[in-house]
Amino acid sequence: MSTIDTGTPTPAKVMALATQKVALPAVSLIGIFGSLADPGALVRERNGRIRRVKLGDPIAGGTVAAISDTAIVIGIGQKAKVLQLPES
């Protein structure tokens, strides 16, 4: 077990899960935030950088076309790519 500044012990299972390597696609949806009127998302780019994006922002060779509770849609030309939140 480990402790944080508060002295609260961190269970071994939590520590093991927190340090596991996860295979992610080149561009991944990490999180969604904001309101229905002004939604935003966190996206991990190919280079590992994490960006905050909103509707209309350029990302992954396209533009953020839609943001829902669990996914974003990237418009790339006449096609659409859907990025889903990872399952927990």
Secondary structure, DSSP 8 states (H G I E B T S, - for coil): -EE-TT--EE-HHHHHHHT------SSEEEEEEE-SSSEEEEEE-TTS-EEEEETT-EETTEEEEEE-SSEEEEEETTEEEEEE----
